[in-house]
């Protein structure tokens, strides 16, 4: 209201408004610059995290494959051991049969000796 009556005051108020407006604009620009910078930083961090996740995921897949391979090896070895165990059981039965035959032959020999 004072500025309406005084040209100098009107000019002063206009200058103050411009400076204030410029400051507000400058602050708004600075806030926007920081905001965009923050977004770029967050995007870089997200890309870095995504890359790290992809690497860790690949490492896990590799470890999983290694474990599957080792599991397969263990299954193969287990199968081999089971086969060898069956072979040993068969040989054990063969030995039992041979021992029985030997015992039968011994008894026959003793019978022959007694009968002579």
Residue pairs with C-beta under 8 A, 6 or more apart in sequence:
2 9
3 9
3 10
3 12
3 13
4 10
